Amino acid sequence: MKPSKTRGAHMDEEKGGGQYMRTGDVADFLKSTRNTLTRALGELDLVFEYTLRSNDYKSETVERIEKTRGELRELISIVENEVAYLQLQSAHVGRNFIEWYLDRMTVMLLWIQKPIQKSQEAIQRQLFFMEELERCFVPPHLKTGLVKSFQWIRDYLKKYPKSSRGDHDVAVQQWKKIHDSLNDVFGKVPQQKIHLSSKEPPTGGS
């Protein structure tokens, strides 16, 4: 049996934007497909029973119905296997991403709190994380409110660690705004690592 083209579809970029189609979305679509096929099989079973009860049915008709029922059962089985596969994959990818997110956010906060010279490679890794987080993983309803915060952090990283004490304080607040907005989505950085001032984040860029 050939593997379904849906596998890996969560990494296909949707047309017209930078969003990725999530594994959960594909699984939901397949569940809907499975339900449709199951209903079709149920209706075909009724047709089969009605045909057998009639006195003038043809054997060819019964054979065609039985063949179609078998094909539907096979399709349902394939879809159910794909749903199970994607659910397992989603759980695995989800755990890995959350670990990556919490690790990178913790590193970002530690950099801001204790600015020291970093390699360009390390800075680029942090920039990549912030760009990918905003572009691909921030829920649409949160994007607008976080645009300036992400931009501020990116600008901060590009000149890191050559920033004023005030810039570092603002960076902490912008980090906090992103972190707090995504608490319900990805979880929290351990509280013992967070030492925040009471200043409100600015409305503008750096």
N, C-alpha and C positions, 0 to 999 in steps of 0.2 A: 504494500500500500504506500503510495507516494505521500511525503509530508505535505501538509497544507501550506499554501502561500501565505496564510495568515500568520504563521510563525515568523517573528521578527518584524511584523508589520508595525509594532509600536515604535520602531526606529525610522519608519518612513516619514519624511517631512511632508506635511500637508501643503497643498498648493495655496499660494497667496499669503503665506505667513511663516513664521519660524517655529510654530508649535509642533511638537511631536504627537503622533497618535499614540495614546497610552495603551499598555497591555490590557488594563481594565476595560477600556472602551471596546477593544476587539472582543474580549471575553463576553461583554454585555451583548454585542451584536450577534455573536455566535449563540448565546443563550436564546435570544429572540428567534434566530433561525431554527434552532432545535425545537422550540415551542411550536413554530409554524409547521414544521415537518411532522411533529407528533400529532397535531390536530388533523393534518392531511391524512396521516396513516389511520387515525380513528375513523375519519369519514370513509376512507376506502374500505376499512373493515366492515362498516355498515353496508356498503354497496356489495361487498363480497357475500355477506350473509343473506342479503335480499336476493341476490342473483341465485344463490344455491336453493333458496326457498321457492323460486319460480319454477314452473314445470317445463318451460321451453328454453332454458339456458343452453348455450353452446359450450362445449368443452374448451374451445379456443379462447372464449371470453374469460372463463375461469382461470385458464393458464396465464393469460395476460395480466389479470388482476393479481394473481399470486406472485408473478414475477415483479410487478410494480411494488407490491407490499414488501417483498424481500429487498428491493433496491432502496426503498424508503427506510427500512430498518437499518440497512448498512450505512446510509447517509447519517441517520440519527446517531449511530454508534461512533462514526468518524467525528461528528461535531462534538459529541460528549467527550471524546478523548482529547480533542483540541481545547475545549473549555478547561478540562482538568489540567492539561499541560500549561496553559496560559495562566491559570490561577497560581500554580506552583511557581512559575517563572516570575509572576508579578510579586509574589511574597518575597522571593529571593532578591530580585532587583530592588524592591522597596527597602529591604533591610540594608542592602549594600549602599544605596543612595543616602539613606538617613545617616549611616555611619560616616560617609564621605562628607555630607553636609555639616554635621556636628563637628567633625574634625577640622574642616576648613574654616568654619565660623569661629571656633576656639582659637585657631592659629591667627586669624585676622584680629581678634580682640587682643591677644597677647602682643602682637606687633604694635598695635596702637598704644597699649598701656606702657610698653617698654621699647620705644623706637631704637633700633640698632641697625647697622648696615646689613643689608641682605643682598644675595646675588641676584642678578637680573633674571636668572632662570626661576628662582623662588618667587620673585615678584610677578613674573609672567604667569606662573601657576595660579597665584591668587587672583590675578586679573581674569584669567580664563574661568576660574570658578565663579566669580561675581557675574561675568557676562553670561555664562551658561545658566546660572541660577535664575537670573532675570529673564532671559530669552525663552527658556524652555520649561522651567519648573514652577515659577510663581503663578498661582491661579489668576485667571483673567480679572476677577473682581478686585484683586489687590494690586494689580500692575500700576494703575494710574497714580495711586497714592505713594508708590515707592520709586517712581522714576527719578526724582531729584536725589533721593538717598543713594540709589545705585550709582548715579552719575557722580555724586560727590565722592563716594568711596573710590571709584575708578580714578578720578582726578587725583585724589590723595595718594593712591598707590603709585601712580606714574611719577610722582616726585619724592616718594618715600626713600629715606626717612627725613628728607630735608624740608621739614614743615615746622611751623611755630607751635608753641605750647597750646595756643588757642585752636590751631588746626587739629591737633591731636584730640582736644576736648570735643570739638565738633564731630570728628570722625567716630568717637565713642557713641555719641548721640545718634548719629546716622546708622551706625551698626545696630544700636539698640532698637531703632525704629524698624529696621528690616527683621531683626531677630524676633521682636515681639509680635510683628504682623504675621510671621510664619510659625509661631508657636503651635497652633492647632494643626498645622499641616505636617511639620517635620520634627516637632519636639523642641526641647530647650537645651541650651548649653548648660552644663553643671553650674549651679548658682555660685559656688565658691570661686569660680573663675571670673565672675562679673563684679567689677567695682566701678559703679557709674556715678557721675556727678548729677546734680539736679537741674542742670541747664536744659532748656528746651531746644530742640533742633531748629536751625534756621530755615527760612522758607526759600532761600536762594541757593546757588551753587557755591563753589569754593572761590 
